[in-house]
Amino acid sequence: MDKALEAAAAAADIQRHYYQGNVAVQVKADRTPVTVADLESEKAIKEILSARFPDDCFYAEESGQSDMQADYVWLVDPLDGTKSFVRGYPFFSVQIALMHKGEILLGVSNAPVFEEVAVAEKGKGAFINDVEVKVSDIDDFRDTSLSTGNTHSMAKSSQWSRLGD
């Protein structure tokens, strides 16, 4: 978990450096954007994890997969939310997970603008900024609620600039 957190923090630093800057955007074959922040973030993540776990493989958004049949595979989305990132919206994050023989063992999500780090590890629970995440005791789906936001209309709000504070 420590190396995954270190890798996510390194990628978050790169993203903070480029955030709301004049970053060139290229379009991938699937018509999704990619920036230097995506590429540098992925490179940093892979360098940190490979140095500690040289036999592990990667399935990363920008560079693709190595050996998905390996015992340990790191799943990496170095900049989840590139469309938001290039528009200057704060809704993007680093996503890293470790899979062992097809089973997810741990995951890390780092949202740089919000300074929020979520972690989960099999058998150890989930935490956001070191505060344990508790599941609700609601057992009937009809008693639940779901809240979503519309980032386009939110961005027009006068309070938008305070979201990252």
C-alpha positions in Angstrom: 0.0 0.0 0.0 2.8 2.4 0.8 4.3 2.3 -2.7 0.9 2.7 -4.3 0.3 5.8 -2.1 3.7 7.1 -3.1 3.1 6.5 -6.8 -0.3 8.2 -6.6 1.1 11.2 -4.7 3.9 11.6 -7.4 1.2 11.6 -10.1 -0.9 14.0 -8.2 2.0 16.4 -7.9 2.5 16.3 -11.7 -1.2 17.0 -12.2 -1.1 20.0 -9.9 1.8 21.3 -11.9 -0.1 21.3 -15.1 -3.7 21.9 -13.8 -5.3 25.0 -15.4 -2.2 25.6 -17.5 -2.1 25.8 -21.2 -1.6 22.1 -21.8 -1.6 20.7 -25.3 -4.3 18.1 -25.9 -4.0 15.2 -28.3 -6.8 12.9 -29.3 -6.3 9.1 -29.0 -7.7 6.6 -31.5 -10.8 6.2 -29.3 -11.4 10.0 -29.5 -10.6 10.6 -25.9 -8.1 13.3 -24.9 -4.6 12.7 -23.6 -2.1 15.3 -22.2 1.4 15.5 -21.0 0.0 15.3 -17.5 -1.5 11.9 -18.3 1.7 10.6 -19.8 4.1 11.9 -17.2 1.8 10.7 -14.4 1.7 7.2 -15.8 5.5 7.2 -16.3 6.0 8.2 -12.6 3.6 5.6 -11.3 5.2 2.8 -13.3 8.7 3.9 -12.3 7.9 3.9 -8.6 6.0 0.6 -8.6 8.5 -1.1 -10.9 11.4 -0.2 -8.8 9.9 -1.9 -5.8 8.0 -4.7 -7.6 10.1 -5.5 -10.7 8.3 -8.7 -11.5 4.8 -7.2 -11.5 3.0 -6.2 -14.7 0.9 -3.3 -15.7 -2.4 -2.6 -17.4 -2.2 1.2 -17.8 -4.5 3.5 -19.8 -1.9 5.2 -21.8 0.6 2.5 -22.5 -1.7 -0.5 -22.5 -1.1 -3.9 -21.0 2.0 -6.0 -20.4 1.3 -9.6 -19.2 -2.3 -9.8 -17.9 -1.6 -13.5 -16.9 1.1 -12.4 -14.4 0.4 -13.2 -10.8 0.4 -9.5 -9.9 -0.9 -6.8 -12.2 -1.1 -3.1 -11.4 -4.2 -1.4 -13.0 -3.4 2.3 -13.6 -5.5 5.2 -14.8 -3.0 7.9 -14.3 -5.4 10.8 -14.8 -9.0 9.7 -14.6 -11.1 12.6 -15.8 -8.9 14.0 -18.5 -11.8 15.8 -20.1 -12.5 17.7 -16.8 -8.7 18.3 -16.4 -8.3 20.0 -19.8 -11.4 22.1 -19.1 -10.0 23.3 -15.8 -12.6 21.5 -13.8 -11.3 19.9 -10.6 -13.0 16.5 -11.1 -10.1 14.2 -11.9 -8.0 11.8 -10.0 -5.2 9.2 -10.0 -6.5 5.6 -9.9 -4.2 2.7 -9.0 -5.2 -0.9 -8.1 -3.3 -4.1 -7.5 -4.7 -7.4 -8.8 -3.4 -10.8 -7.7 -4.5 -13.7 -10.0 -7.7 -11.8 -11.0 -8.6 -10.6 -7.5 -8.3 -6.9 -6.5 -6.2 -6.6 -3.3 -5.9 -2.8 -2.9 -6.9 0.4 -4.5 -5.8 4.0 -4.2 -7.6 7.1 -5.5 -5.9 10.6 -5.2 -7.9 13.7 -6.1 -5.2 16.4 -6.2 -7.4 19.5 -6.2 -9.6 18.3 -3.4 -6.6 16.9 -1.5 -8.5 13.7 -1.0 -6.9 10.3 -0.9 -9.1 7.2 -0.7 -7.6 3.8 -0.1 -9.0 0.3 0.3 -7.3 -2.9 1.0 -8.8 -6.4 1.2 -9.5 -7.3 4.8 -8.4 -3.9 6.1 -11.3 -1.6 5.1 -11.5 1.6 3.2 -10.4 5.1 4.3 -10.6 8.6 3.0 -7.9 10.9 4.3 -7.3 8.3 7.1 -10.9 8.3 8.2 -12.6 4.9 8.0 -15.5 4.7 5.5 -18.5 3.0 7.0 -21.2 1.3 5.1 -24.8 2.2 5.9 -27.1 -0.2 7.7 -29.9 0.4 5.2 -31.0 -3.0 3.9 -33.8 -2.0 1.6 -32.8 -0.4 -1.7 -36.0 1.6 -1.8 -34.8 3.5 1.3 -31.5 4.6 -0.3 -30.7 7.8 -2.2 -28.3 8.8 -4.9 -27.0 12.3 -5.5 -25.3 13.4 -8.7 -24.2 16.7 -10.0 -24.1 18.4 -13.3 -20.6 19.8 -13.7 -21.6 22.0 -16.7 -24.2 23.9 -14.6 -22.0 23.8 -11.5 -19.1 25.4 -13.5 -21.4 28.4 -14.2 -22.0 29.0 -10.5 -20.3 31.9 -8.7 -19.2 29.4 -6.0 -17.4 27.2 -8.5 -14.0 28.7 -7.8 -14.3 27.7 -4.1 -14.7 24.0 -4.8 -11.0 23.4 -5.0 -10.3 25.5 -1.8 
